[in-house]
């Protein structure tokens, strides 16, 4: 049984208002709180470390896997290793995410290491949301690590969201793509207070026709700090694009480090980076419609992060 705080966290990170259909594994305060498998998706606990192996049979369509984590006790620190084996021609949705409610004086930390192995022609959409709450002095810390290994003509779409309450996060994602494989990453991030957030991406395009599109939209408020470090390596005829679009406010700091490495004459790689404040005319326009300055800022930020 989960308490009201844990249920609220599940709603925030996985949009779950009840037990999901299909395959799932719910983790609460370091323990399994529920699990279900299907005929096509099997979830097996690892024996050597904390974590799971998730096996998705070839040809699986229109199924989902939910693997959210919630922490509601101060002082917990855990590292979990989850491996996903996605069979050829499968097409699935994977919903992860972690919510921490820390009302105590000790730090609470969850580090989730996820590895994805996509077979030929497989497609996967991966949604990972991070959320923090609680009035305690202890920090809410999340350090996700993601590895993606893609066989020929596979497609991976990743949605990375962190909008509220996480004091410190370091996200590192690496990906290696074979011929015709396609990686799409959309990151949405907001920091406030004294929070810090590091996003590191390193993508190798190793097969002819492989492509990657990595886009980050972020807002930094108060005295928070953000770093976006994205590197695309084109080793063959391929295409890659990385973009950082950020709004800076108050006394925040943002560092954008887009990197491109072309090792083939037909590697077409592009990077874009833009950091700036909210335009005054945007705020004035909304204020003429009856909004206060603060409400106008919130409207602009919400629209920017959609």
C-alpha positions in Angstrom: 0.0 0.0 0.0 1.2 3.5 -0.9 0.5 6.6 1.2 -1.0 9.9 -0.1 2.5 11.5 -0.6 3.7 8.6 -2.7 0.5 8.6 -4.8 0.9 12.3 -5.4 4.5 11.8 -6.5 3.3 9.0 -8.9 0.9 11.5 -10.5 3.6 14.0 -10.9 6.3 11.8 -12.5 4.2 9.2 -14.4 0.7 10.8 -14.7 -0.6 7.7 -12.8 -3.9 8.1 -10.9 -4.3 4.4 -10.5 -2.5 1.1 -11.2 -1.5 1.3 -14.9 -2.5 -1.2 -17.5 0.1 -3.5 -19.0 3.6 -4.1 -17.6 4.9 -2.0 -14.7 7.2 -1.9 -11.8 6.7 0.7 -9.1 9.5 1.4 -6.6 8.9 3.2 -3.3 11.5 4.1 -0.7 14.0 1.5 -2.0 11.5 -1.4 -2.2 9.3 -2.8 -4.9 5.7 -1.6 -4.4 4.1 -3.4 -7.3 4.9 -5.3 -10.5 3.1 -6.8 -13.4 4.3 -8.5 -16.6 2.5 -9.4 -19.8 2.8 -12.1 -22.5 5.1 -9.8 -24.4 6.9 -7.9 -21.7 8.8 -9.6 -18.9 10.4 -7.9 -15.9 13.0 -9.8 -13.9 14.9 -8.5 -10.9 18.7 -8.5 -11.1 20.6 -10.7 -8.7 23.9 -9.0 -8.5 22.8 -5.3 -8.1 19.6 -3.4 -7.5 17.6 -3.2 -10.6 15.7 -5.0 -13.4 16.0 -6.6 -16.8 13.0 -5.7 -19.0 12.6 -8.0 -22.0 10.3 -6.9 -24.8 9.5 -9.6 -27.4 10.1 -8.9 -31.1 7.1 -7.6 -32.9 5.4 -6.2 -29.7 3.0 -3.4 -30.6 0.9 -0.9 -28.7 2.1 -1.9 -25.3 3.7 0.2 -22.5 6.0 -0.2 -19.5 5.8 2.0 -16.4 8.8 2.0 -14.0 8.4 5.0 -11.7 10.3 5.6 -8.5 9.1 7.6 -5.5 11.1 8.5 -2.3 9.2 10.0 0.7 11.8 9.3 3.4 14.7 11.6 4.2 18.2 10.0 4.1 17.6 7.4 1.4 20.4 7.1 -1.2 20.1 4.4 -3.9 21.5 3.4 -7.3 19.4 1.3 -9.5 20.4 -0.4 -12.8 17.7 -1.2 -15.4 18.4 -2.8 -18.7 15.8 -2.8 -21.6 16.0 -5.3 -24.4 13.7 -4.2 -27.1 13.2 -6.9 -29.8 13.2 -6.4 -33.6 10.1 -4.6 -35.0 8.7 -3.8 -31.6 7.0 -0.4 -31.0 6.5 0.5 -27.3 6.3 3.3 -24.8 8.4 3.3 -21.7 7.5 5.7 -18.8 10.0 6.2 -16.1 10.7 9.1 -13.7 11.4 9.8 -10.1 9.7 11.9 -7.5 11.3 12.9 -4.2 9.4 14.4 -1.3 12.0 15.3 1.4 10.6 16.8 4.7 13.7 15.9 6.7 17.2 17.2 7.3 19.1 14.5 5.4 19.6 14.4 1.6 17.5 12.0 -0.4 19.1 10.7 -3.7 18.1 8.4 -6.5 20.5 7.5 -9.3 18.9 5.5 -12.0 21.1 3.9 -14.7 19.1 2.9 -17.7 20.5 1.0 -20.7 18.5 0.4 -23.9 19.3 -2.1 -26.5 17.1 -1.7 -29.6 16.9 -4.4 -32.2 16.5 -3.8 -35.9 13.5 -1.7 -36.9 12.4 -1.3 -33.3 10.8 1.9 -32.1 10.6 3.1 -28.5 9.4 6.3 -26.9 11.0 6.9 -23.5 9.5 9.5 -21.1 11.5 10.5 -18.0 10.1 13.1 -15.5 11.9 14.3 -12.4 10.1 16.2 -9.6 10.9 17.3 -6.1 8.9 18.6 -3.1 9.0 18.8 0.7 9.9 21.5 3.2 12.9 19.8 4.8 16.4 21.1 4.7 17.7 17.9 3.1 18.3 18.1 -0.6 16.5 16.2 -3.4 19.2 14.8 -5.7 18.8 12.9 -9.0 21.6 11.7 -11.2 20.3 9.7 -14.1 22.5 7.9 -16.5 21.2 6.7 -19.9 22.9 4.5 -22.5 21.3 3.8 -25.9 22.5 1.1 -28.3 20.6 1.1 -31.6 20.7 -1.5 -34.4 19.8 -0.8 -38.0 16.8 1.4 -38.7 15.7 1.6 -35.1 14.1 4.8 -33.7 14.4 6.1 -30.1 12.4 9.2 -29.0 13.3 10.5 -25.5 11.4 13.1 -23.6 13.3 14.4 -20.5 11.4 16.7 -18.2 12.5 18.4 -14.9 10.4 21.4 -14.0 10.3 21.7 -10.3 11.9 21.0 -6.9 15.1 19.1 -7.7 18.1 20.6 -5.9 20.9 18.9 -7.9 20.9 16.8 -11.0 23.6 15.5 -13.3 22.1 13.8 -16.4 24.5 11.9 -18.7 23.3 10.3 -21.9 25.4 8.4 -24.4 24.1 6.8 -27.6 25.6 4.7 -30.4 23.7 4.4 -33.6 23.9 1.9 -36.5 22.9 2.4 -40.1 19.6 4.2 -40.6 19.0 4.5 -36.8 17.3 7.7 -35.6 17.6 9.4 -32.1 15.3 12.3 -31.1 15.7 14.0 -27.7 13.5 16.7 -26.3 14.7 18.1 -22.9 12.6 20.6 -20.8 14.2 22.0 -17.7 13.6 24.7 -15.1 15.8 25.5 -12.1 15.2 28.0 -9.3 16.7 28.9 -5.9 20.2 27.6 -5.6 19.6 24.5 -7.8 22.1 23.1 -10.3 21.4 21.0 -13.3 24.0 19.5 -15.7 22.9 17.8 -19.0 25.6 15.9 -20.9 24.9 14.1 -24.2 27.4 12.2 -26.3 26.1 10.6 -29.5 28.1 8.5 -32.0 26.7 8.2 -35.5 28.4 5.0 -36.6 26.2 3.7 -39.4 25.4 5.3 -42.8 22.2 7.3 -42.7 22.1 7.5 -38.9 20.6 10.8 -37.5 20.3 12.5 -34.2 18.3 15.6 -33.1 18.9 16.8 -29.6 17.0 19.9 -28.4 17.0 21.4 -24.9 14.7 24.2 -23.7 15.4 25.5 -20.3 14.6 28.3 -17.9 17.1 29.3 -15.1 15.7 31.5 -12.2 17.0 33.1 -9.0 20.7 32.0 -8.4 20.5 28.6 -10.1 23.0 27.2 -12.5 22.7 25.1 -15.7 25.1 23.5 -18.0 24.2 21.9 -21.4 27.0 19.9 -22.9 26.1 18.1 -26.1 28.5 16.3 -28.4 27.6 14.7 -31.7 30.2 12.6 -33.5 29.7 11.8 -37.2 31.9 8.9 -38.2 30.1 8.2 -41.6 27.7 9.9 -44.0 25.0 11.0 -41.5 23.1 14.0 -40.1 23.1 15.5 -36.6 21.6 18.5 -34.9 21.9 19.8 -31.4 20.2 22.9 -30.0 20.1 24.7 -26.7 17.4 27.4 -26.2 17.4 29.0 -22.8 15.8 31.8 -20.8 17.9 33.4 -18.1 16.4 35.4 -15.2 17.4 37.1 -12.0 21.0 36.2 -11.1 21.1 32.7 -12.7 23.9 31.3 -14.8 23.8 29.2 -17.9 26.7 27.5 -19.8 26.0 26.0 -23.2 28.7 23.8 -24.8 27.5 22.4 -28.2 30.2 20.2 -29.8 30.4 18.7 -33.2 33.0 16.2 -34.5 32.9 15.2 -38.2 35.1 12.3 -39.2 33.6 11.9 -42.7 33.2 14.4 -45.5 29.5 13.6 -45.7 28.8 14.0 -42.1 26.3 16.9 -42.0 26.2 18.3 -38.4 24.6 21.5 -37.1 24.6 23.2 -33.6 22.6 26.1 -32.3 22.6 27.9 -29.0 20.7 30.9 -27.8 20.5 32.3 -24.2 18.6 35.5 -23.4 16.1 37.1 -21.1 12.3 37.5 -21.7 11.7 40.3 -24.1 10.1 43.4 -22.5 7.6 43.8 -25.3 6.2 40.3 -24.7 5.5 41.1 -21.1 4.0 44.5 -22.0 1.7 42.9 -24.6 0.3 40.4 -22.1 -0.1 43.1 -19.4 -2.3 45.0 -21.8 -4.6 42.0 -21.7 -5.0 42.3 -17.9 -2.2 40.2 -16.6 0.2 41.4 -13.9 3.9 41.4 -14.7 4.4 38.2 -12.7 1.5 36.5 -14.4 2.8 37.5 -17.8 6.2 36.0 -17.1 4.7 32.7 -16.0 2.6 32.6 -19.2 5.6 33.1 -21.3 7.7 30.5 -19.4 4.9 27.9 -19.5 4.5 28.4 -23.3 8.3 28.2 -23.8 8.6 24.9 -21.9 5.7 23.1 -23.7 
